[in-house]
């Protein structure tokens, strides 16, 4: 592959494997996130708690699963499939919303005093996080319904 050219198609068995791996990892991310939110609402989350690992697991599994799915959706063999195009768009919204939601949190981590002055920014960050999670679940539903090779 040279610069500017699309990658060579990897073949249907590889696309199916990437889809399956992405779905398992993304499903695990949703389960971890549900456990973490449940623990958070129950007041069971502490810094030294194993529940925090669920939050980290949700982040890691979600990112890895999204990587597998996006790679499958961008394969030249299926890149023009309508479900793959819709899922790619949703995954771009997920990444954009999540990445934008992280910026204020990084600023607040560096300068904790700003959180008092810019509390609305923390609310906006949480709203973007909710958008990212909702879009992630919608994307996951599309991914579960999409089957490479079924044109």
N, C-alpha and C positions, 0 to 999 in steps of 0.2 A: 504494500500500500504506500502510495506517495502522498505528499501533502496535498490537501484539497480533494482527495478522492474518498469515496465511501469505502468502508471496510468490506471485504469479501463476505458473502453470506456464510454462516457457520453450519447450516443444515438444520433440518427439522428436529432430529433427536437432541441436539444441543439446545435449541430454543425451548423445547419442552422441559428439559432438565433445568434450564435457567428460570423458567416460569415456575416450576415446582419449588425450586430452592427459594426464590423470591417470595412466593406465597407462604411457605412454611416460616421463613424469617419474619415476614410482615405480620403474620398471624401471631407469632410469638411476641412480637413487639406490642400488639394490641392487648394480648393477655397480660403482659408485664405492666403495661400502662394502667390497665383496669385494676390490677392488684395494688399498684402504687397509689392510685387515686383513692381506692377503698381504704387503704391504710392511712392515707393523709386525712381523709374525712373522719376516720375513726380516732384520729389523734395518736396513732401508733408509730408515726414516723419520727425518728430521732436521728441525729447525725451518726451515731454509732450503730444504728439499726440495720439489719439485713434488708429491710424494706427499701432502703435507698438503692440497693443493688437492683431492685426491680426497675427503678427509674433509669438507671444507667443501662440496664439490659434492654429496656424499651428503646432507648436512643440508639444503642449499637445495633440491635436486630433490625430496627426500622431503617437505618441507613444502609446496612448491608443488603437487606431485602430489596430496598428501593434501587440499589445499584444493579442487582441481578435483573430486576424487572425492566429497568430503563435500558439496559444493554440489549435485552431481548426485543424490546419495542423499537429500538433503533436499527435492528438488523435489516439490511436492504431487502431481504426476502419478505418481510412483513411490515415494513415501514409505512406502506400506503394503506394498510388495513384500517378501516374507520375506528374500530375499537382500540387499536394500538395508538392511533393519533389522539383520540380522546383521553386515553390513560396517560399518554406522554404529557399532554397539556395539564391534566390534573396534577401529575407528579411535579411539574414545573411550578405550579401554584403552591404545592406543599413545600418545596425547597425554598421558594421565595418568601413565603409567610414565616416559615420557621427561622430562616436566616435573618430576616428583618426583626423578628421577635427577640433574637439573641442579642442584638446590638444594645438595647437599653439595659439588659441584664448585665452585660459586660461592663458598661459604663458605671452602673450602680455598684458592681463588685469592686471596681477601682476607686470610686469615690462614694462611699456609703452615705455621706451627708446630702448628696443630691437627691436621694430617694424622698426626703422630706419636702424638698422644693418642687420636685417633678413627679409627684405621686400619680398624676394622670398618665405619665409615660409608662409606669408600671402596669396600669390598667390597660393601656393600648397594647403593651407587649403581651399581656395575658390574653387579650382578645385575638391577637394575631396567632398566638399559640393554639387557641381553640379553633380558629379557621384552619390552621395546619392539620390538626388532628381530625377534624371533620372531613376535610378534603382528602386526607390520607385514607380514611375509611371508605369514602366514595371511590377513590382510585383502586383500593383493594378489591372492592366489589366488582369493578370493571375488569380488573386483572383476573379475578376468579372466573369470570364469564368468558374471557378471551382465550381462545385455543389456537396456537400457531398452526398453520396449515389448513385451517377451515376458512376458505375464502368465499 
